[in-house]
Every structure is written in C-alpha cells, then in structure tokens.
Amino acid sequence: MYHPGKVLDVHLPSEKQIVSADNDVQATVEMWDENIFTFLVNQKLGKKIKAGDVVLVDYRYTDKPAPNHIIIKILKGEKGKRVWETYTGYYSKKREKDRGAKIPVPGHYG
C-alpha cells in the first residue's frame, strides 16, 4: 500500500542548521488525510526531492512489525496534481458526509 503526500520541508544532513549523525534525508510531509509526518527519503531521491513535491510513501508491511514509511516516488507535474486532488477530494467529500450524519444521543433513562 502507498499513500500520497505533499512535501512541506526537506531535511538535508548538509544544511547549516542541521547537525546530523547520518547522511540520510528526511522530509516533512502533509498526507492526503491532513496528517503530518516526517519520513525517510529513499537515497536515490535525496538530491531530487523538494518542498511542494507530491510523493508516494511506502506503507507496505514487510517482516517488521511496522510499515516501511519511506518516500519512494516523486510525482511531478500533472500526474502529481491529479493524484493529490483525487485523494484530497475524496477525503473532503467523506468529511462533509460525516458532518451531516446524525449522531445518536443516548436517551435519559430515569
């Protein structure tokens, strides 16, 4: 399973404002469902990823008890825009539908 997100910030180990114990690149990402996470960026994408990019995050489970949570693709141009709008549009519609649903109120049993 893969989840799309939009990159808010990239954290390079070589930045002056970062002191790093490794050479990995991370990115803070707003996910399609409005969550914000910081993920490891695949080494092949470390020099190519930038704020504003739409990315795919690998959520597959392997032999570990938690998902991979690694950015594995950058979706450029119209493809990225289309994927982002599809997911966020679905989420917006779902939220609107949920707002209109009546929540049962427990009765008073005296």
C-alpha positions in Angstrom: 0.0 0.0 0.0 1.2 3.5 -0.8 0.0 6.9 0.4 0.4 10.2 -1.4 1.6 13.3 0.4 2.8 16.8 -0.3 6.3 17.8 0.9 6.4 20.7 3.3 10.1 20.7 4.1 13.2 18.7 3.2 15.9 18.0 5.9 19.3 17.5 4.3 22.2 16.4 6.6 24.5 19.0 4.9 22.3 22.0 5.9 24.0 24.6 8.2 21.0 24.5 10.6 21.1 20.7 10.9 23.6 18.6 12.9 23.3 15.0 11.6 24.5 11.7 12.9 24.0 10.1 9.4 23.7 11.0 5.7 20.0 10.3 5.4 17.5 12.8 4.0 14.1 13.2 5.6 11.1 15.1 4.5 8.1 16.5 6.5 5.0 15.6 4.5 1.3 16.6 4.7 -0.6 13.5 3.9 -3.8 13.4 1.9 -5.9 13.0 5.1 -4.4 16.1 6.8 -1.9 14.2 9.0 1.7 15.5 9.1 4.7 13.1 9.3 8.4 13.1 8.7 9.6 10.3 6.6 12.9 8.9 5.4 13.6 9.7 1.7 14.9 6.8 -0.5 18.6 7.5 -1.1 18.1 7.7 -4.9 15.7 10.7 -4.4 17.6 12.6 -1.7 19.0 15.2 -4.1 15.8 15.5 -6.2 13.1 16.0 -3.7 11.9 19.5 -2.8 9.1 21.3 -0.9 5.9 21.2 -2.9 6.5 17.9 -4.5 3.8 15.2 -4.3 5.3 11.9 -3.2 4.3 8.3 -2.6 5.2 6.9 0.8 5.7 3.1 1.0 3.3 1.9 3.7 3.8 -1.8 3.0 4.5 -4.2 5.8 7.5 -6.4 5.4 8.9 -8.7 8.1 8.9 -5.8 10.5 6.0 -5.1 12.9 5.6 -1.6 11.4 5.2 -0.3 7.8 8.2 0.9 5.8 7.3 4.6 5.8 9.8 5.6 3.1 9.3 8.1 0.3 9.9 6.0 -2.8 8.5 8.2 -5.7 8.1 11.8 -6.6 5.1 12.5 -8.8 5.8 15.5 -11.0 3.6 18.0 -12.9 0.0 17.0 -13.8 0.4 13.5 -12.5 1.2 14.7 -9.0 -1.5 17.3 -9.1 -4.1 14.8 -10.3 -3.2 12.2 -7.6 -3.2 14.9 -4.9 -6.6 16.3 -6.0 -8.1 12.8 -6.2 -7.2 11.8 -2.7 -7.8 15.2 -1.0 -11.1 15.5 -2.9 -12.2 12.1 -1.7 -11.3 13.0 1.9 -13.2 16.3 1.7 -16.3 14.6 0.5 -16.1 12.0 3.2 -15.7 14.6 5.9 -18.7 16.6 4.6 -20.8 13.4 4.5 -19.7 12.6 8.1 -20.6 16.1 9.3 -24.1 15.6 8.0 -24.6 12.2 9.7 -26.7 12.3 12.8 -25.0 11.1 15.9 -27.3 9.1 18.2 -27.9 10.8 21.5 -28.3 8.4 24.4 -31.8 8.6 26.0 -32.4 9.6 29.6 -33.5 6.5 31.5 -34.7 7.8 34.9 
